[in-house]
Amino acid sequence: MAGQRVQYTPPGWVRRARPGRIEVPSGVDLVIEGVGAARHELASLAKLIVWVCSDPVEAKRRGIERDIRLGRTRAEAEQFWHEWMSAELPFLEAEQPWRVADLVIDGTAHAGTDVADTVYVTKGPRRPRS
């Protein structure tokens, strides 16, 4: 599959009748994707995995505020967050994508700023390279 064109519609998009799909043209060396890119079945295909972690309370606040800016009501945004996390938390527990990351970044802003102040670099790849 490396180097080939990819078109993918995540199952969650299908369930929610969300239009569109993720498209990557052939020959692209950079793909930025969410949590699923580090799942066990795909991690060996990645040249670099970056895990950005954040305080769960802060992540929820940011997620809900983002969804409100995108047009959801607060109630819709909170319901979506609840539904999303009911799938996300078991996935994270099972996959633990931070364990295969080459770079781990603390994405939580600190000391009243908008800047995260911690970057952790692993001692080398925590996964075998293909």
Phi, psi and omega in degrees: 000336182303132178084350181267158176293140180231135171231129186214132173246112180301143181305325178297327177292319180297312181301324182264009181055034177284130181287163173092183178200166176271126181234131176234119180290162179296150177081004181281131180262355182231124174231127176250124184217169182280205186307323185296340182294338182261010180295156187307321183290337186250339188304323182291343179276344184276141175278332181208133175240125177247127178252123176253117180254159180208155175303130184302322180293317179294319179299318178297314180302312180297316182297316180293316179297320178299314182294326176294317177298330180276000173115357177280152170286165178301317180298317178296318180295317179294320177296316178298316179301315180299314180296316181299312183291334178294337174263323184294315184297314176297323177299311180298319179297319182284318187270326182044061186300335178297338180286340178254004183286144173274334182219132178241126182240134173277109184269010180271128176292146184235157173053042175071018179250178175260013187247129173283140186247012182227130172233126178253127175253128180292167181279019181132172181304134177267012181220154178290142176272145177266000000 
